Amino acid sequence: MQELIRYIACALVDNPDQVQVFVEEEDKTLRVGIKVAEEDMGKVIGKQGRIAKAIRTVAKASAAREGKRSQVDILD
């Protein structure tokens, strides 16, 4: 899942070399943290959070295939 989220985030931002994706597993929950450059934060969140919601939906579908839950946080 980490590669999938990184691929999506890199496609959205102007500075793909500054994208960092962290994945931690707790019980049956995958916690995903996305860190991007400050000037790219709006591109990852999107208008009214639409892009962030879409990223969360993709992560949820990917985690469901493994029988797990997901939580995606966009870190500053």
C-alpha positions in Angstrom: 0.0 0.0 0.0 2.9 2.4 0.7 4.0 2.3 -2.9 0.4 3.0 -4.1 -0.1 6.0 -1.9 3.4 7.3 -2.8 2.6 7.0 -6.5 -0.6 8.9 -6.1 0.9 11.7 -4.0 3.9 12.1 -6.3 1.6 12.5 -9.3 -0.2 15.4 -7.6 2.7 17.5 -6.3 5.3 19.8 -7.8 8.1 18.4 -5.6 7.8 14.6 -5.8 11.2 14.1 -4.2 9.9 15.6 -0.9 7.0 13.1 -0.6 7.3 10.7 2.3 4.8 8.0 3.2 4.9 6.2 6.5 2.9 3.0 7.3 2.4 1.6 10.8 0.4 -1.5 11.6 -1.6 -1.6 14.8 -3.8 -4.7 15.3 -5.8 -4.8 12.1 -5.4 -1.1 11.3 -2.9 0.4 8.9 -2.0 4.0 9.8 -0.7 5.9 6.8 1.0 9.2 7.1 1.7 11.4 4.0 4.2 14.2 4.3 4.7 16.7 1.4 6.4 20.0 1.0 4.5 22.9 2.5 3.7 24.5 -0.8 2.2 21.2 -2.1 -0.1 20.7 0.9 -3.1 22.2 -0.9 -2.6 20.0 -3.9 -2.8 16.8 -1.8 -5.8 18.0 0.2 -7.7 19.5 -2.7 -10.8 21.8 -2.7 -12.9 21.0 0.3 -10.7 17.9 1.0 -11.9 16.0 -2.1 -8.5 14.7 -3.1 -7.7 13.7 0.5 -11.0 11.9 0.6 -10.2 10.1 -2.6 -6.8 9.0 -1.3 -8.5 7.7 1.8 -10.9 5.7 -0.3 -8.1 4.1 -2.3 -6.3 3.2 0.9 -9.5 1.8 2.4 -10.0 -0.4 -0.6 -6.4 -1.6 -0.6 -6.5 -2.4 3.1 -9.8 -4.2 2.7 -8.2 -6.6 0.3 -5.9 -7.6 3.1 -8.7 -7.8 5.6 -7.6 -4.7 7.5 -8.7 -1.1 8.1 -6.9 2.0 7.2 -6.4 5.5 8.5 -4.7 8.2 6.4 -3.3 11.3 7.9 -1.7 14.2 5.9 1.1 15.5 8.1 2.6 19.0 8.1 
